[in-house]
C-alpha cells in the first residue's frame, strides 16, 4: 500500500516538519486557533466516492463535505437533509436544507445530491452494493430528493451516511478531489496524498463558523513519533493508540486520555469448504477451547471486551448474545463426537499489522487450541498476499478486524453472510431470509428483532469465532476542548476549539 511504501521517508520528513513548526500549544499569529491531528493512517486520496470504505479518507473528507444524514448516539440525525418520509414502502423523499452554500458560494440543491450519487455509482466502489435495489435517484425540485427502490430498503438512511455531497457542476471534473469543495466546516488549503492535509475554517458554514482557524493532519507513520509529538506539544490529538503504548500517554497533567466503544471488532472465520470446518461440532469445539475472557483482558485491558454478537455492540440493530464459555472438556467432547478424538492439524492466516495486538491474539488462541489437541500453523502474511488468499478462500481460518462502516447491522451481516456473498463457504437460506427481510423493512423497530434471530443462528452455527469488540481511544492536549471520539473512529472537528496554553 502507498502509505507503507513511503512510510520511512515520510516519517523523517514529517518529524522534521513538525519540529520546524512552533509547538501546537502556542496560538498562531493574530490569535488563530490551530489544531494538529496525527492520525494512525493518512489519506491516500480525498476522493470519497472512489475510496468510500477507507476510514482515513472518510475522516478527512467529513471535515470538508457532508452527507444527508449521519449517526449520532445510535440514531440517524439530519445533516444536509432536514427530514425524510416513506409515502410508500418503495419510496423515500428527503427534504433538504435551504440557504446552504458550498464554500465557493454556490447554492446547495438537490441536483448536487443526485450528481454525487451518480458519480459514486459510476465508480462502482465497495459500497455500491448497498444501493442495489435503488431504481431512481432524482431531484424532484431544488430542495427535494426522491429515491425509488425495486423493493423496500430499510438501510438507505444508514448507507447515505457515507455519501458525501459535492457541487453538481464540478464533482465529476478532473482534479476536483485534489482540492474538493463542500458544504462542511473546513476548506482545503493544501493536500498531498500520504504527506500533508491543511484545512482552514469555512466562514460561511451553515452550522456556524468553526472555532478552529486551521486544522492540520500531520503524517507521522511511526507510533513512537506520534506519541513524542503529543508529549512535546507539537501535536494536539492522537487516536488509535496501541494497547502497549497507552501508558505513554496516560498520567500526564498536559494530556487527557479517553476510550469509547467503537464499531470495530475481531473475527476468526472458518472456511466451511474445508474439512473439518464443514462440521458445526468442530467449529463449536474451537470456540469452547478459547479462554477469551482472560486473553482479551490480558492483551487489551479496557480497550476491548469479549464480543456478544457477530458485530460490535453499539451498531444499530446489533443483537446481544451470550459469549461461549471457556470449556476445554466440552471442546474435547465435541471433537470426539465429530470423529477427531485426538484433534487435528490446520492453519490460521492474518494480515501483518492487521489490528491491535493481532499477532499476540493469534498466538494466545493457538496456544489454547493446542491444549485440546488441535495444532494450528500460524500464517502471518503481507497485506497484499493476505488479500489475494482471502478473496480466493485459500485459507483454513482467517483472523482480522472489521468495522461496521455505516453503523448499521446490515452493513456487516447482510453484506458478509448471505449465501450470495460467498465469503467463507457458509450458506443458510433461513438466515438469508431474515437478513434480507431486515434490509427491506422500513420499520426501524422491527429490524433489530430480525437481527437478533439472525445473530443467534450465526452464533449457534459458529460460522466464525468472535473474540472481541474493540474500543476507540484518543489522547489530547489539555488545551483542546470539546473533542469527541465517535464509535466510527472518525472524529469531526467542527465544534472543537483550543486555548492558548
C-alpha positions as CSV (number, residue, x, y, z in Angstrom):
1,X,0.0,0.0,0.0
2,X,1.1,3.6,-0.7
3,X,1.2,4.5,2.9
4,X,3.6,1.7,3.8
5,X,5.7,2.3,0.6
6,X,6.6,5.8,1.7
7,X,6.4,5.2,5.5
8,X,10.1,5.5,6.3
9,X,10.7,8.6,4.1
10,X,7.5,10.3,5.3
11,X,8.3,9.6,8.9
12,X,11.6,11.5,8.7
13,X,10.0,14.3,6.7
14,X,7.0,14.6,8.9
15,X,9.1,14.7,12.1
16,X,11.3,17.3,10.7
17,X,8.4,19.4,9.6
18,X,6.7,19.2,12.9
19,X,9.9,20.0,14.7
20,X,10.3,23.1,12.5
21,X,6.8,24.4,13.4
22,X,6.1,26.3,16.5
23,X,4.6,24.0,19.1
24,X,0.9,23.3,18.8
25,X,0.5,24.6,22.3
26,X,1.2,28.1,21.0
27,X,-1.6,30.0,19.2
28,X,-0.9,31.3,15.7
29,X,-0.5,34.9,14.8
30,X,-3.5,37.1,15.4
31,X,-4.9,34.7,17.9
32,X,-5.6,32.0,15.4
33,X,-6.7,28.6,16.8
34,X,-4.6,25.9,15.1
35,X,-5.0,22.3,15.9
36,X,-2.7,19.5,14.7
37,X,-4.1,16.0,14.4
38,X,-1.8,12.9,13.8
39,X,-4.0,10.1,12.6
40,X,-2.8,6.5,12.7
41,X,-3.5,6.2,8.9
42,X,-3.1,9.1,6.5
43,X,-5.5,9.5,3.5
44,X,-4.0,8.4,0.2
45,X,-6.8,10.5,-1.5
46,X,-9.7,12.7,-0.8
47,X,-11.9,11.0,-3.4
48,X,-14.6,9.7,-1.0
49,X,-16.6,8.2,-3.9
50,X,-13.7,6.1,-5.1
51,X,-12.4,5.2,-1.7
52,X,-15.8,5.1,0.1
53,X,-14.7,2.4,2.5
54,X,-11.4,3.8,3.7
55,X,-11.5,5.2,7.2
56,X,-8.7,7.7,6.7
57,X,-10.4,9.1,3.6
58,X,-13.8,9.4,5.4
59,X,-12.1,11.1,8.4
60,X,-10.6,13.7,6.2
61,X,-13.5,14.3,3.8
62,X,-16.2,14.8,6.5
63,X,-14.4,17.9,7.6
64,X,-14.9,19.3,4.0
65,X,-18.0,17.7,2.5
66,X,-21.2,16.4,4.2
67,X,-23.8,13.7,3.8
68,X,-27.6,14.0,4.0
69,X,-27.6,12.3,7.4
70,X,-25.2,10.8,10.0
71,X,-25.3,8.5,13.0
72,X,-25.1,10.1,16.5
73,X,-25.7,8.2,19.7
74,X,-27.0,5.2,17.8
75,X,-29.6,7.2,15.8
76,X,-29.9,8.7,12.4
77,X,-29.8,12.5,12.6
78,X,-30.2,15.3,9.9
79,X,-27.3,16.9,8.3
80,X,-28.0,18.3,4.8
81,X,-31.4,16.7,4.9
82,X,-33.9,18.1,7.4
83,X,-36.4,15.3,7.2
84,X,-37.4,12.2,5.3
85,X,-40.5,10.1,4.8
86,X,-41.8,7.0,3.1
87,X,-45.0,7.8,1.2
88,X,-45.0,4.2,0.2
89,X,-42.6,1.2,1.0
90,X,-40.6,1.7,-2.2
91,X,-40.2,5.4,-2.0
92,X,-38.0,7.8,0.2
93,X,-38.5,11.5,0.0
94,X,-35.8,13.8,1.5
95,X,-36.3,17.5,2.3
96,X,-33.1,19.4,2.1
97,X,-31.8,22.5,4.0
98,X,-32.4,25.8,2.3
99,X,-29.9,28.7,2.3
100,X,-26.9,26.3,2.4
101,X,-24.0,27.1,0.2
102,X,-20.8,25.4,-0.8
103,X,-17.6,27.0,0.3
104,X,-17.2,28.6,-3.1
105,X,-20.6,30.4,-2.7
106,X,-22.6,28.0,-5.0
107,X,-26.1,27.3,-3.6
108,X,-26.6,23.7,-2.4
109,X,-29.5,22.0,-4.2
110,X,-31.0,18.5,-4.8
111,X,-29.1,18.3,-8.1
112,X,-25.8,18.2,-6.1
113,X,-27.1,15.2,-4.2
114,X,-28.1,13.4,-7.4
115,X,-24.8,14.1,-9.1
116,X,-22.8,12.9,-6.2
117,X,-24.8,9.7,-6.0
118,X,-24.4,9.1,-9.8
119,X,-20.6,9.6,-9.6
120,X,-20.3,7.2,-6.7
121,X,-22.4,4.6,-8.6
122,X,-20.4,5.1,-11.8
123,X,-17.1,4.4,-10.0
124,X,-18.6,1.1,-8.7
125,X,-16.8,1.3,-5.3
126,X,-17.2,-1.1,-2.4
127,X,-20.4,0.5,-1.1
128,X,-22.3,0.5,-4.3
129,X,-24.0,-2.9,-3.5
130,X,-25.7,-1.2,-0.6
131,X,-27.9,0.6,-3.2
132,X,-28.5,-2.5,-5.4
133,X,-32.3,-2.1,-5.2
134,X,-32.3,1.6,-6.0
135,X,-34.1,2.2,-9.3
136,X,-34.0,6.0,-9.4
137,X,-32.4,8.9,-7.5
138,X,-33.9,12.2,-8.7
139,X,-34.2,15.9,-7.8
140,X,-37.9,16.5,-7.5
141,X,-37.3,20.2,-7.0
142,X,-34.4,22.3,-5.7
143,X,-34.8,21.1,-2.2
144,X,-36.3,17.6,-2.5
145,X,-34.7,14.3,-3.5
146,X,-36.8,11.3,-4.2
147,X,-35.4,7.8,-4.2
148,X,-37.3,4.8,-5.7
149,X,-36.4,1.2,-5.0
150,X,-37.5,-2.1,-6.5
151,X,-38.3,-3.4,-3.1
152,X,-38.4,-1.7,0.4
153,X,-34.9,-0.7,1.5
154,X,-34.7,0.0,5.3
155,X,-31.0,0.5,5.2
156,X,-31.0,3.5,2.8
157,X,-30.6,6.0,5.7
158,X,-27.5,4.3,7.1
159,X,-26.0,3.9,3.7
160,X,-26.4,7.6,3.0
161,X,-24.2,8.5,6.0
162,X,-21.2,7.7,3.7
163,X,-22.4,9.5,0.6
164,X,-20.7,12.9,0.7
165,X,-22.1,15.7,-1.5
166,X,-20.2,17.9,-3.9
167,X,-21.4,20.6,-6.3
168,X,-23.0,19.0,-9.4
169,X,-21.2,21.2,-11.9
170,X,-17.7,20.2,-10.5
171,X,-17.8,17.0,-8.6
172,X,-17.1,14.8,-11.6
173,X,-14.5,17.1,-13.2
174,X,-10.8,16.0,-13.4
175,X,-8.8,17.1,-10.3
176,X,-11.8,18.1,-8.2
177,X,-10.8,15.8,-5.4
178,X,-7.3,17.3,-5.3
179,X,-8.9,20.3,-3.6
180,X,-12.6,19.3,-3.1
181,X,-15.4,21.9,-2.4
182,X,-18.1,21.1,0.1
183,X,-20.7,22.5,2.5
184,X,-18.6,21.4,5.5
185,X,-16.9,23.3,8.3
186,X,-13.5,23.4,6.6
187,X,-11.9,24.1,3.3
188,X,-8.8,22.6,1.8
189,X,-5.7,24.9,1.6
190,X,-3.2,22.2,0.8
191,X,-3.2,18.4,0.2
192,X,-0.6,15.9,-0.9
193,X,-1.5,12.2,-0.6
194,X,0.3,10.5,2.2
195,X,2.1,13.7,3.1
196,X,0.0,16.6,4.3
197,X,-3.5,17.9,4.6
198,X,-4.1,21.5,5.7
199,X,-7.6,22.9,6.2
200,X,-9.0,26.3,7.0
201,X,-12.3,27.3,8.7
202,X,-15.2,27.8,6.3
203,X,-16.5,31.3,7.5
204,X,-19.9,30.7,5.7
205,X,-20.5,27.3,7.2
206,X,-24.3,26.9,7.6
207,X,-24.0,25.5,11.2
208,X,-21.7,28.3,12.4
209,X,-18.1,29.1,11.7
210,X,-15.7,26.7,13.4
211,X,-13.7,28.0,16.3
212,X,-10.6,26.5,14.8
213,X,-8.9,28.7,12.3
214,X,-6.8,25.9,10.9
215,X,-6.8,22.1,11.1
216,X,-3.7,20.3,10.1
217,X,-3.5,16.5,9.5
218,X,0.1,15.6,10.3
219,X,1.6,12.4,8.9
220,X,3.9,10.7,11.4
221,X,3.7,7.0,10.4
222,X,5.6,5.6,13.5
223,X,3.6,5.3,16.7
224,X,6.6,6.4,18.8
225,X,6.9,9.6,16.7
226,X,3.3,10.4,17.1
227,X,3.4,10.0,20.9
228,X,6.6,12.1,21.2
229,X,4.9,14.8,19.2
230,X,1.9,14.8,21.6
231,X,4.2,14.8,24.6
232,X,6.2,17.7,23.3
233,X,3.1,19.7,22.3
234,X,3.8,19.5,18.6
235,X,0.7,17.5,18.1
236,X,-2.7,18.1,19.8
237,X,-4.7,14.9,19.1
238,X,-3.8,11.3,18.7
239,X,-6.2,8.4,18.1
240,X,-5.9,4.6,17.7
241,X,-3.1,4.3,20.3
242,X,-1.9,0.6,20.6
243,X,-2.6,-1.0,23.9
244,X,1.0,-1.5,24.7
245,X,1.6,2.3,24.2
246,X,-1.3,3.6,26.3
247,X,1.0,4.0,29.3
248,X,3.0,6.6,27.4
249,X,0.0,9.0,27.2
250,X,-1.7,8.4,30.5
251,X,-1.0,10.1,33.8
252,X,0.2,13.4,32.4
253,X,-1.5,16.7,33.5
254,X,-1.0,18.0,30.0
255,X,-2.7,15.1,28.3
256,X,-6.2,13.7,28.6
257,X,-6.7,10.0,27.6
258,X,-10.1,8.5,27.0
259,X,-11.8,5.5,25.5
260,X,-15.1,5.0,23.9
261,X,-17.0,2.0,22.4
262,X,-16.4,1.5,18.6
263,X,-17.9,-0.3,15.7
264,X,-14.7,-2.3,15.2
265,X,-14.4,-6.0,16.2
266,X,-12.2,-9.1,15.7
267,X,-13.4,-12.2,14.0
268,X,-11.8,-15.5,13.1
269,X,-13.7,-17.2,10.2
270,X,-13.7,-20.9,9.4
271,X,-13.5,-22.0,5.7
272,X,-16.7,-24.1,5.5
273,X,-15.5,-25.6,2.3
274,X,-12.7,-27.4,4.0
275,X,-12.7,-30.3,6.4
276,X,-13.1,-30.4,9.4
277,X,-14.7,-27.0,9.4
278,X,-17.8,-28.2,7.5
279,X,-18.8,-29.8,10.8
280,X,-20.6,-27.5,13.2
281,X,-19.4,-29.5,16.2
282,X,-15.7,-28.9,15.3
283,X,-16.4,-25.1,14.9
284,X,-18.1,-25.0,18.3
285,X,-15.3,-27.0,19.8
286,X,-12.8,-24.5,18.6
287,X,-14.7,-21.7,20.3
288,X,-15.2,-23.6,23.6
289,X,-11.5,-24.2,23.7
290,X,-10.6,-20.5,24.0
291,X,-10.2,-18.6,27.2
292,X,-11.3,-15.4,25.6
293,X,-12.1,-13.5,28.8
294,X,-8.6,-14.0,30.1
295,X,-6.9,-13.3,26.7
296,X,-8.9,-10.2,26.0
297,X,-8.2,-8.8,29.5
298,X,-4.5,-9.5,29.3
299,X,-3.9,-8.2,25.8
300,X,-6.3,-5.2,25.7
301,X,-7.3,-4.1,29.2
302,X,-10.1,-1.5,28.8
303,X,-9.6,-1.3,25.0
304,X,-11.6,-4.4,24.3
305,X,-14.4,-6.6,25.7
306,X,-15.5,-10.2,24.8
307,X,-17.9,-10.0,21.9
308,X,-21.6,-10.6,22.4
309,X,-22.5,-10.7,18.7
310,X,-21.0,-11.2,15.2
311,X,-20.5,-7.5,15.1
312,X,-19.8,-4.8,17.7
313,X,-22.3,-3.6,20.3
314,X,-23.4,-0.1,19.6
315,X,-24.2,-0.7,16.0
316,X,-27.8,-0.1,15.1
317,X,-29.5,-3.4,15.2
318,X,-26.7,-5.3,16.9
319,X,-28.0,-8.4,18.8
320,X,-26.8,-9.2,22.3
321,X,-25.9,-12.8,22.8
322,X,-24.2,-14.9,25.4
323,X,-20.5,-15.5,24.8
324,X,-19.3,-19.1,24.6
325,X,-17.9,-20.3,27.9
326,X,-14.3,-21.4,28.3
327,X,-14.9,-25.2,28.5
328,X,-12.0,-27.4,27.2
329,X,-13.8,-30.5,28.3
330,X,-16.8,-29.6,26.2
331,X,-14.4,-28.9,23.3
332,X,-12.8,-32.3,23.6
333,X,-16.2,-34.0,23.8
334,X,-17.4,-32.2,20.6
335,X,-14.2,-33.1,18.8
336,X,-14.6,-36.8,19.8
337,X,-18.3,-36.7,18.6
338,X,-17.1,-35.3,15.3
339,X,-14.6,-38.1,14.8
340,X,-11.4,-36.2,16.0
341,X,-10.7,-37.7,19.5
342,X,-7.0,-36.9,19.0
343,X,-7.6,-33.5,17.5
344,X,-6.3,-32.4,14.0
345,X,-3.9,-30.0,12.3
346,X,-4.9,-26.9,10.5
347,X,-3.7,-23.3,9.9
348,X,-4.8,-19.7,10.6
349,X,-3.8,-16.6,8.5
350,X,-3.9,-13.0,9.4
351,X,-2.6,-9.8,7.8
352,X,0.6,-8.2,9.1
353,X,-0.3,-5.2,11.3
354,X,-4.0,-6.1,10.7
355,X,-5.2,-4.9,14.1
356,X,-4.1,-4.1,17.6
357,X,-2.0,-6.9,19.1
358,X,-3.2,-9.2,16.3
359,X,-0.2,-11.4,16.5
360,X,-0.4,-11.8,20.2
361,X,-4.1,-12.6,19.9
362,X,-3.4,-15.3,17.3
363,X,-0.7,-16.8,19.5
364,X,-3.0,-17.0,22.5
365,X,-5.7,-18.7,20.5
366,X,-3.2,-21.2,19.0
367,X,-1.9,-22.0,22.5
368,X,-5.4,-22.7,23.8
369,X,-6.2,-24.9,20.8
370,X,-3.1,-26.9,21.4
371,X,-4.4,-27.8,24.8
372,X,-7.3,-29.7,23.3
373,X,-5.2,-31.4,20.7
374,X,-5.6,-29.0,17.7
375,X,-2.3,-28.0,16.1
376,X,-2.6,-24.7,14.3
377,X,0.1,-23.4,11.9
378,X,0.4,-19.6,12.1
379,X,0.4,-17.8,8.8
380,X,1.1,-14.1,9.1
381,X,1.0,-12.5,5.7
382,X,1.8,-9.2,4.0
383,X,-1.5,-7.5,3.3
384,X,-1.3,-7.8,-0.5
385,X,-0.8,-11.6,-0.2
386,X,-3.4,-11.9,2.5
387,X,-6.0,-10.1,0.5
388,X,-5.4,-12.3,-2.5
389,X,-5.6,-15.5,-0.5
390,X,-8.6,-14.2,1.5
391,X,-10.6,-13.5,-1.7
392,X,-9.8,-16.9,-3.2
393,X,-10.7,-18.7,0.0
394,X,-7.2,-20.0,0.2
395,X,-7.2,-20.5,3.9
396,X,-8.4,-22.7,6.8
397,X,-9.1,-20.0,9.3
398,X,-8.8,-16.2,8.8
399,X,-8.3,-13.7,11.7
400,X,-8.9,-10.0,11.2
401,X,-10.6,-6.9,12.3
402,X,-13.7,-5.4,10.7
403,X,-15.7,-2.2,11.2
404,X,-19.4,-1.7,10.5
405,X,-18.8,1.4,8.4
406,X,-22.4,2.7,8.3
407,X,-23.1,1.9,12.0
408,X,-26.0,-0.3,10.8
409,X,-26.0,-4.1,11.3
410,X,-26.9,-4.7,7.6
411,X,-23.5,-3.4,6.5
412,X,-21.9,-6.3,8.3
413,X,-24.5,-9.1,8.5
414,X,-26.2,-9.0,5.1
415,X,-23.1,-7.9,3.2
416,X,-21.0,-10.8,4.6
417,X,-23.3,-13.7,5.5
418,X,-26.0,-14.1,2.8
419,X,-25.3,-17.2,0.5
420,X,-24.6,-15.0,-2.5
421,X,-21.7,-13.3,-0.7
422,X,-19.6,-16.4,-0.9
423,X,-17.2,-15.1,1.7
424,X,-16.4,-18.3,3.7
425,X,-18.4,-21.1,2.3
426,X,-21.3,-20.8,4.7
427,X,-24.8,-20.7,3.3
428,X,-28.1,-20.8,5.3
429,X,-31.3,-20.0,3.4
430,X,-33.2,-19.3,6.7
431,X,-30.5,-16.8,7.6
432,X,-30.8,-15.2,4.2
433,X,-34.5,-14.6,4.6
434,X,-34.0,-12.9,8.0
435,X,-31.2,-10.7,6.7
436,X,-33.0,-9.7,3.5
437,X,-36.2,-9.1,5.4
438,X,-34.3,-6.8,7.8
439,X,-32.8,-4.9,4.9
440,X,-36.2,-4.5,3.3
441,X,-38.1,-3.4,6.3
442,X,-38.6,0.4,6.7
443,X,-39.9,-0.3,10.3
444,X,-36.8,0.6,12.3
445,X,-38.3,-1.1,15.4
446,X,-38.8,-4.4,13.5
447,X,-35.3,-4.6,12.1
448,X,-33.4,-5.3,15.4
449,X,-35.8,-8.2,16.2
450,X,-34.8,-9.8,12.9
451,X,-31.1,-9.2,13.5
452,X,-31.4,-10.8,17.0
453,X,-32.7,-14.0,15.3
454,X,-30.1,-13.8,12.6
455,X,-27.3,-13.3,15.1
456,X,-28.4,-16.3,17.1
457,X,-28.1,-18.5,14.0
458,X,-24.6,-17.3,13.2
459,X,-23.7,-17.7,16.9
460,X,-25.1,-21.2,17.3
461,X,-23.7,-22.4,13.9
462,X,-20.3,-21.0,14.9
463,X,-19.7,-19.6,11.5
464,X,-16.7,-18.0,13.0
465,X,-15.3,-17.1,16.4
466,X,-15.8,-13.5,17.6
467,X,-13.2,-12.8,20.2
468,X,-13.6,-9.2,21.0
469,X,-15.2,-5.8,20.4
470,X,-12.5,-3.1,20.3
471,X,-12.8,0.3,21.9
472,X,-11.6,3.5,20.3
473,X,-9.1,5.6,22.2
474,X,-7.7,9.1,22.0
475,X,-5.2,11.3,23.7
476,X,-5.5,15.1,23.5
477,X,-3.5,18.0,24.9
478,X,-5.3,19.8,27.8
479,X,-5.8,22.9,25.7
480,X,-8.2,21.0,23.4
481,X,-11.9,21.4,24.2
482,X,-15.0,19.5,23.0
483,X,-13.1,16.8,21.2
484,X,-15.3,13.7,20.9
485,X,-14.2,10.3,19.6
486,X,-17.2,8.7,17.9
487,X,-17.7,4.9,17.6
488,X,-17.0,5.1,13.9
489,X,-13.4,6.1,14.8
490,X,-13.7,9.2,12.5
491,X,-13.6,12.3,14.6
492,X,-15.3,15.5,13.4
493,X,-13.6,18.8,14.4
494,X,-16.4,21.2,13.6
495,X,-17.1,22.1,17.3
496,X,-13.6,21.6,18.6
497,X,-11.6,24.6,20.0
498,X,-8.1,25.2,21.5
499,X,-6.9,27.6,24.1
500,X,-3.5,29.3,24.1
501,X,-2.0,27.5,27.0
